[in-house]
């Protein structure tokens, strides 16, 4: 990985036209300000998220797990990111209205108006506040990989919001990753650094097992939890290779905040990341993903 030693990562803030700080630059990567989200907000992250989407679709053999009716007319994707999932669902369900909601508009190719299906719309919104939709607006509400954006104590509120905007009989689905299993000390250290950065913003990397109880507390019925142990490494064939690529792209993306917070030097982080790669390549690590869904009564 092309990391070089610097005594201190310089932080640069960027102002919007209104004078409000919108993002900051650390280690050459752009990060949002004013929200708990810890990963970058730049084209490098757009590429990673799009790759992650294709990896998830291949590994899960589809874009959703809930038994949704093919005749549904409205779908909401919360934390829609690049909009890739939303646009594919718009193609899968051409008679449904699909809305993606996030704190910032999608960047890159996903934001090109001529690339968007006619039945897909993006709306600015924040799950940590009140979603900009009336009660019971959607047949199916989806949220994926928001573990790095929603503080632990805000999760019950977030699940309640997902439920609120779902119609009676509709489905809520939440997909989150766990932490890698089966690695050695380097992989454990990389995960520990990421967990420590998240914890400073009251984010919990270990909360995936609590999703099903939270959905039940929101009075969703028939809650199903599926834990999928994806192979992490080439031993797992194509899936394992895809998961490994996505995993270490995320490790790379977290380098700047770890170094900026003084948890590790550039050199130590690079050495640990490389050692973690070697552990993955010679071991049989797994990367658990939790798919949890329930139906609004």
SELODREN-96576 format. One record per residue (C-alpha): residue in one letter; x, y, z; residue number from 1. Coordinates in pm, whole numbers. Example, Ala and Ser with C-alpha at 12.3 -4.5 7.8 and 13.67 -1.06 7.14 Angstrom:
BEGIN
<rest a | u 1230 | v -450 | w 780 | nr 1>
<rest s | u 1367 | v -106 | w 714 | nr 2>
***
This chain:
BEGIN
<rest x | u 0 | v 0 | w 0 | nr 1>
<rest x | u 145 | v 343 | w -97 | nr 2>
<rest x | u 170 | v 500 | w 248 | nr 3>
<rest x | u 461 | v 726 | w 344 | nr 4>
<rest x | u 584 | v 841 | w 681 | nr 5>
<rest x | u 480 | v 1187 | w 796 | nr 6>
<rest x | u 532 | v 1324 | w 1143 | nr 7>
<rest x | u 178 | v 1457 | w 1155 | nr 8>
<rest x | u -112 | v 1446 | w 913 | nr 9>
<rest x | u -215 | v 1799 | w 826 | nr 10>
<rest x | u -588 | v 1873 | w 846 | nr 11>
<rest x | u -739 | v 2116 | w 598 | nr 12>
<rest x | u -1096 | v 2243 | w 623 | nr 13>
<rest x | u -1299 | v 2352 | w 324 | nr 14>
<rest x | u -1572 | v 2612 | w 344 | nr 15>
<rest x | u -1896 | v 2617 | w 147 | nr 16>
<rest x | u -2019 | v 2927 | w -36 | nr 17>
<rest x | u -2230 | v 3013 | w 266 | nr 18>
<rest x | u -1928 | v 2998 | w 497 | nr 19>
<rest x | u -2040 | v 2674 | w 662 | nr 20>
<rest x | u -1766 | v 2410 | w 692 | nr 21>
<rest x | u -1877 | v 2108 | w 490 | nr 22>
<rest x | u -1575 | v 1879 | w 493 | nr 23>
<rest x | u -1212 | v 1847 | w 593 | nr 24>
<rest x | u -911 | v 1684 | w 432 | nr 25>
<rest x | u -694 | v 1435 | w 620 | nr 26>
<rest x | u -408 | v 1244 | w 463 | nr 27>
<rest x | u -527 | v 1339 | w 117 | nr 28>
<rest x | u -881 | v 1208 | w 176 | nr 29>
<rest x | u -1196 | v 1419 | w 215 | nr 30>
<rest x | u -1422 | v 1363 | w 519 | nr 31>
<rest x | u -1761 | v 1511 | w 604 | nr 32>
<rest x | u -1795 | v 1746 | w 899 | nr 33>
<rest x | u -2094 | v 1777 | w 1128 | nr 34>
<rest x | u -2204 | v 1410 | w 1110 | nr 35>
<rest x | u -2076 | v 1098 | w 1292 | nr 36>
<rest x | u -1986 | v 921 | w 964 | nr 37>
<rest x | u -1618 | v 821 | w 980 | nr 38>
<rest x | u -1531 | v 704 | w 629 | nr 39>
<rest x | u -1420 | v 943 | w 352 | nr 40>
<rest x | u -1656 | v 1136 | w 125 | nr 41>
<rest x | u -1465 | v 1147 | w -203 | nr 42>
<rest x | u -1432 | v 969 | w -536 | nr 43>
<rest x | u -1206 | v 705 | w -385 | nr 44>
<rest x | u -1486 | v 613 | w -146 | nr 45>
<rest x | u -1742 | v 625 | w -427 | nr 46>
<rest x | u -1540 | v 362 | w -611 | nr 47>
<rest x | u -1509 | v 148 | w -296 | nr 48>
<rest x | u -1882 | v 169 | w -223 | nr 49>
<rest x | u -1974 | v 75 | w -579 | nr 50>
<rest x | u -1734 | v -220 | w -562 | nr 51>
<rest x | u -1879 | v -316 | w -224 | nr 52>
<rest x | u -2229 | v -312 | w -374 | nr 53>
<rest x | u -2130 | v -554 | w -651 | nr 54>
<rest x | u -1951 | v -773 | w -395 | nr 55>
<rest x | u -2260 | v -784 | w -173 | nr 56>
<rest x | u -2494 | v -857 | w -463 | nr 57>
<rest x | u -2273 | v -1145 | w -576 | nr 58>
<rest x | u -2217 | v -1284 | w -226 | nr 59>
<rest x | u -2584 | v -1258 | w -122 | nr 60>
<rest x | u -2711 | v -1364 | w -467 | nr 61>
<rest x | u -2934 | v -1063 | w -496 | nr 62>
<rest x | u -3007 | v -715 | w -366 | nr 63>
<rest x | u -3253 | v -799 | w -90 | nr 64>
<rest x | u -3352 | v -1073 | w 150 | nr 65>
<rest x | u -3704 | v -985 | w 264 | nr 66>
<rest x | u -3992 | v -1165 | w 86 | nr 67>
<rest x | u -4122 | v -849 | w -77 | nr 68>
<rest x | u -4413 | v -860 | w -320 | nr 69>
<rest x | u -4296 | v -809 | w -681 | nr 70>
<rest x | u -4596 | v -576 | w -726 | nr 71>
<rest x | u -4474 | v -322 | w -471 | nr 72>
<rest x | u -4501 | v 41 | w -572 | nr 73>
<rest x | u -4261 | v 223 | w -338 | nr 74>
<rest x | u -3911 | v 154 | w -201 | nr 75>
<rest x | u -3692 | v 368 | w 26 | nr 76>
<rest x | u -3315 | v 324 | w 55 | nr 77>
<rest x | u -3181 | v 498 | w 368 | nr 78>
<rest x | u -2812 | v 588 | w 355 | nr 79>
<rest x | u -2820 | v 542 | w -22 | nr 80>
<rest x | u -2457 | v 646 | w -76 | nr 81>
<rest x | u -2369 | v 633 | w -445 | nr 82>
<rest x | u -2724 | v 533 | w -536 | nr 83>
<rest x | u -2610 | v 208 | w -700 | nr 84>
<rest x | u -2845 | v -20 | w -500 | nr 85>
<rest x | u -3139 | v 216 | w -553 | nr 86>
<rest x | u -3087 | v 235 | w -928 | nr 87>
<rest x | u -3062 | v -141 | w -965 | nr 88>
<rest x | u -3382 | v -182 | w -763 | nr 89>
<rest x | u -3547 | v 73 | w -992 | nr 90>
<rest x | u -3462 | v -152 | w -1285 | nr 91>
<rest x | u -3576 | v -466 | w -1102 | nr 92>
<rest x | u -3908 | v -305 | w -1003 | nr 93>
<rest x | u -3990 | v -73 | w -1298 | nr 94>
<rest x | u -4341 | v -7 | w -1166 | nr 95>
<rest x | u -4218 | v 106 | w -824 | nr 96>
<rest x | u -4110 | v 451 | w -713 | nr 97>
<rest x | u -3760 | v 425 | w -559 | nr 98>
<rest x | u -3621 | v 701 | w -337 | nr 99>
<rest x | u -3267 | v 717 | w -205 | nr 100>
<rest x | u -3202 | v 936 | w 98 | nr 101>
<rest x | u -2867 | v 1046 | w 242 | nr 102>
<rest x | u -2702 | v 1351 | w 396 | nr 103>
<rest x | u -2522 | v 1435 | w 70 | nr 104>
<rest x | u -2612 | v 1382 | w -295 | nr 105>
<rest x | u -2436 | v 1095 | w -475 | nr 106>
<rest x | u -2112 | v 1177 | w -654 | nr 107>
<rest x | u -1966 | v 1061 | w -983 | nr 108>
<rest x | u -2145 | v 849 | w -1242 | nr 109>
<rest x | u -2426 | v 764 | w -1003 | nr 110>
<rest x | u -2518 | v 1133 | w -991 | nr 111>
<rest x | u -2550 | v 1178 | w -1368 | nr 112>
<rest x | u -2914 | v 1252 | w -1443 | nr 113>
<rest x | u -2901 | v 1064 | w -1773 | nr 114>
<rest x | u -2780 | v 749 | w -1593 | nr 115>
<rest x | u -3072 | v 742 | w -1350 | nr 116>
<rest x | u -3383 | v 533 | w -1417 | nr 117>
<rest x | u -3695 | v 747 | w -1446 | nr 118>
<rest x | u -3840 | v 584 | w -1134 | nr 119>
<rest x | u -3544 | v 671 | w -909 | nr 120>
<rest x | u -3521 | v 996 | w -710 | nr 121>
<rest x | u -3266 | v 1119 | w -458 | nr 122>
<rest x | u -3377 | v 1320 | w -153 | nr 123>
<rest x | u -3152 | v 1481 | w 108 | nr 124>
<rest x | u -3226 | v 1362 | w 460 | nr 125>
<rest x | u -3073 | v 1236 | w 783 | nr 126>
<rest x | u -3183 | v 920 | w 964 | nr 127>
<rest x | u -3052 | v 1074 | w 1288 | nr 128>
<rest x | u -3327 | v 1332 | w 1256 | nr 129>
<rest x | u -3678 | v 1284 | w 1118 | nr 130>
<rest x | u -3690 | v 1137 | w 770 | nr 131>
<rest x | u -3868 | v 1376 | w 528 | nr 132>
<rest x | u -4158 | v 1138 | w 458 | nr 133>
<rest x | u -4507 | v 1084 | w 598 | nr 134>
<rest x | u -4597 | v 784 | w 809 | nr 135>
<rest x | u -4656 | v 467 | w 608 | nr 136>
<rest x | u -4512 | v 599 | w 282 | nr 137>
<rest x | u -4327 | v 289 | w 156 | nr 138>
<rest x | u -4386 | v -80 | w 89 | nr 139>
<rest x | u -4022 | v -168 | w 154 | nr 140>
<rest x | u -3755 | v 24 | w 349 | nr 141>
<rest x | u -3391 | v -78 | w 319 | nr 142>
<rest x | u -3079 | v 30 | w 507 | nr 143>
<rest x | u -2730 | v -114 | w 463 | nr 144>
<rest x | u -2389 | v -59 | w 624 | nr 145>
<rest x | u -2474 | v 236 | w 847 | nr 146>
<rest x | u -2271 | v 105 | w 1141 | nr 147>
<rest x | u -2019 | v 383 | w 1076 | nr 148>
<rest x | u -2283 | v 655 | w 1069 | nr 149>
<rest x | u -2537 | v 591 | w 1348 | nr 150>
<rest x | u -2424 | v 625 | w 1713 | nr 151>
<rest x | u -2511 | v 330 | w 1933 | nr 152>
<rest x | u -2771 | v 511 | w 2143 | nr 153>
<rest x | u -2943 | v 644 | w 1827 | nr 154>
<rest x | u -3012 | v 301 | w 1677 | nr 155>
<rest x | u -3351 | v 245 | w 1847 | nr 156>
<rest x | u -3464 | v 584 | w 1711 | nr 157>
<rest x | u -3331 | v 496 | w 1365 | nr 158>
<rest x | u -3516 | v 164 | w 1358 | nr 159>
<rest x | u -3831 | v 341 | w 1478 | nr 160>
<rest x | u -3796 | v 589 | w 1189 | nr 161>
<rest x | u -3756 | v 308 | w 936 | nr 162>
<rest x | u -4069 | v 148 | w 1081 | nr 163>
<rest x | u -4265 | v 474 | w 1088 | nr 164>
<rest x | u -4230 | v 536 | w 716 | nr 165>
<rest x | u -4320 | v 174 | w 629 | nr 166>
<rest x | u -4680 | v 90 | w 541 | nr 167>
<rest x | u -4869 | v -178 | w 738 | nr 168>
<rest x | u -4778 | v -507 | w 574 | nr 169>
<rest x | u -4455 | v -361 | w 438 | nr 170>
<rest x | u -4103 | v -476 | w 516 | nr 171>
<rest x | u -3802 | v -319 | w 688 | nr 172>
<rest x | u -3461 | v -468 | w 609 | nr 173>
<rest x | u -3128 | v -378 | w 772 | nr 174>
<rest x | u -2793 | v -520 | w 661 | nr 175>
<rest x | u -2477 | v -477 | w 866 | nr 176>
<rest x | u -2130 | v -628 | w 887 | nr 177>
<rest x | u -1970 | v -783 | w 1189 | nr 178>
<rest x | u -1593 | v -789 | w 1246 | nr 179>
<rest x | u -1345 | v -1028 | w 1088 | nr 180>
<rest x | u -1294 | v -1364 | w 1256 | nr 181>
<rest x | u -1009 | v -1615 | w 1240 | nr 182>
<rest x | u -722 | v -1372 | w 1190 | nr 183>
<rest x | u -406 | v -1321 | w 1389 | nr 184>
<rest x | u -270 | v -1028 | w 1587 | nr 185>
<rest x | u -232 | v -791 | w 1291 | nr 186>
<rest x | u -591 | v -833 | w 1171 | nr 187>
<rest x | u -711 | v -792 | w 1529 | nr 188>
<rest x | u -504 | v -472 | w 1565 | nr 189>
<rest x | u -644 | v -325 | w 1243 | nr 190>
<rest x | u -997 | v -397 | w 1363 | nr 191>
<rest x | u -915 | v -252 | w 1706 | nr 192>
<rest x | u -794 | v 76 | w 1554 | nr 193>
<rest x | u -1111 | v 105 | w 1346 | nr 194>
<rest x | u -1326 | v 26 | w 1650 | nr 195>
<rest x | u -1141 | v 292 | w 1854 | nr 196>
<rest x | u -1198 | v 561 | w 1589 | nr 197>
<rest x | u -1568 | v 473 | w 1576 | nr 198>
<rest x | u -1596 | v 471 | w 1955 | nr 199>
<rest x | u -1477 | v 833 | w 1973 | nr 200>
<rest x | u -1801 | v 919 | w 1786 | nr 201>
<rest x | u -2010 | v 679 | w 1996 | nr 202>
<rest x | u -2028 | v 432 | w 1708 | nr 203>
<rest x | u -2011 | v 60 | w 1786 | nr 204>
<rest x | u -1852 | v -181 | w 1538 | nr 205>
<rest x | u -1994 | v -480 | w 1728 | nr 206>
<rest x | u -2367 | v -397 | w 1724 | nr 207>
<rest x | u -2485 | v -621 | w 1438 | nr 208>
<rest x | u -2612 | v -891 | w 1675 | nr 209>
<rest x | u -2848 | v -635 | w 1834 | nr 210>
<rest x | u -3038 | v -558 | w 1513 | nr 211>
<rest x | u -3298 | v -833 | w 1550 | nr 212>
<rest x | u -3394 | v -733 | w 1908 | nr 213>
<rest x | u -3423 | v -368 | w 1799 | nr 214>
<rest x | u -3656 | v -464 | w 1513 | nr 215>
<rest x | u -3871 | v -659 | w 1758 | nr 216>
<rest x | u -3876 | v -364 | w 1998 | nr 217>
<rest x | u -4006 | v -154 | w 1707 | nr 218>
<rest x | u -4297 | v -404 | w 1697 | nr 219>
<rest x | u -4206 | v -550 | w 1361 | nr 220>
<rest x | u -4338 | v -904 | w 1327 | nr 221>
<rest x | u -4180 | v -1221 | w 1192 | nr 222>
<rest x | u -3829 | v -1084 | w 1239 | nr 223>
<rest x | u -3568 | v -1296 | w 1060 | nr 224>
<rest x | u -3194 | v -1278 | w 1123 | nr 225>
<rest x | u -2952 | v -1438 | w 876 | nr 226>
<rest x | u -2582 | v -1443 | w 956 | nr 227>
<rest x | u -2378 | v -1508 | w 643 | nr 228>
<rest x | u -2014 | v -1597 | w 708 | nr 229>
<rest x | u -1844 | v -1471 | w 394 | nr 230>
<rest x | u -1492 | v -1601 | w 325 | nr 231>
<rest x | u -1225 | v -1336 | w 367 | nr 232>
<rest x | u -938 | v -1431 | w 140 | nr 233>
<rest x | u -860 | v -1615 | w -180 | nr 234>
<rest x | u -935 | v -1955 | w -23 | nr 235>
<rest x | u -1300 | v -1858 | w -68 | nr 236>
<rest x | u -1274 | v -1830 | w -446 | nr 237>
<rest x | u -1427 | v -1532 | w -621 | nr 238>
<rest x | u -1637 | v -1428 | w -319 | nr 239>
<rest x | u -1335 | v -1447 | w -89 | nr 240>
<rest x | u -1128 | v -1235 | w -325 | nr 241>
<rest x | u -1401 | v -972 | w -354 | nr 242>
<rest x | u -1448 | v -957 | w 24 | nr 243>
<rest x | u -1071 | v -926 | w 75 | nr 244>
<rest x | u -1046 | v -639 | w -174 | nr 245>
<rest x | u -1334 | v -451 | w -12 | nr 246>
<rest x | u -1208 | v -516 | w 340 | nr 247>
<rest x | u -862 | v -376 | w 276 | nr 248>
<rest x | u -997 | v -81 | w 79 | nr 249>
<rest x | u -1188 | v 8 | w 398 | nr 250>
<rest x | u -872 | v -43 | w 606 | nr 251>
<rest x | u -692 | v 196 | w 370 | nr 252>
<rest x | u -977 | v 449 | w 400 | nr 253>
<rest x | u -944 | v 446 | w 781 | nr 254>
<rest x | u -570 | v 514 | w 777 | nr 255>
<rest x | u -601 | v 894 | w 788 | nr 256>
<rest x | u -823 | v 922 | w 1099 | nr 257>
<rest x | u -622 | v 658 | w 1287 | nr 258>
<rest x | u -297 | v 846 | w 1218 | nr 259>
<rest x | u -452 | v 1189 | w 1280 | nr 260>
<rest x | u -574 | v 1077 | w 1623 | nr 261>
<rest x | u -226 | v 957 | w 1715 | nr 262>
<rest x | u -324 | v 591 | w 1748 | nr 263>
<rest x | u -49 | v 481 | w 1508 | nr 264>
<rest x | u 217 | v 629 | w 1285 | nr 265>
<rest x | u 190 | v 601 | w 908 | nr 266>
<rest x | u 469 | v 341 | w 914 | nr 267>
<rest x | u 309 | v 132 | w 1191 | nr 268>
<rest x | u -30 | v 142 | w 1021 | nr 269>
<rest x | u 116 | v 37 | w 686 | nr 270>
<rest x | u 315 | v -248 | w 843 | nr 271>
<rest x | u 13 | v -374 | w 1036 | nr 272>
<rest x | u -212 | v -359 | w 728 | nr 273>
<rest x | u 43 | v -556 | w 526 | nr 274>
<rest x | u 78 | v -816 | w 803 | nr 275>
<rest x | u -303 | v -843 | w 818 | nr 276>
<rest x | u -310 | v -909 | w 443 | nr 277>
<rest x | u -58 | v -1189 | w 488 | nr 278>
<rest x | u -267 | v -1341 | w 769 | nr 279>
<rest x | u -571 | v -1338 | w 543 | nr 280>
<rest x | u -381 | v -1490 | w 250 | nr 281>
<rest x | u -251 | v -1784 | w 451 | nr 282>
<rest x | u -552 | v -1841 | w 678 | nr 283>
<rest x | u -925 | v -1909 | w 659 | nr 284>
<rest x | u -1074 | v -1588 | w 792 | nr 285>
<rest x | u -1441 | v -1502 | w 766 | nr 286>
<rest x | u -1634 | v -1178 | w 745 | nr 287>
<rest x | u -1986 | v -1211 | w 892 | nr 288>
<rest x | u -2274 | v -1014 | w 743 | nr 289>
<rest x | u -2614 | v -989 | w 914 | nr 290>
<rest x | u -2931 | v -958 | w 708 | nr 291>
<rest x | u -3227 | v -877 | w 934 | nr 292>
<rest x | u -3583 | v -799 | w 829 | nr 293>
<rest x | u -3933 | v -780 | w 972 | nr 294>
<rest x | u -4286 | v -683 | w 868 | nr 295>
<rest x | u -4488 | v -392 | w 998 | nr 296>
<rest x | u -4817 | v -508 | w 1145 | nr 297>
***
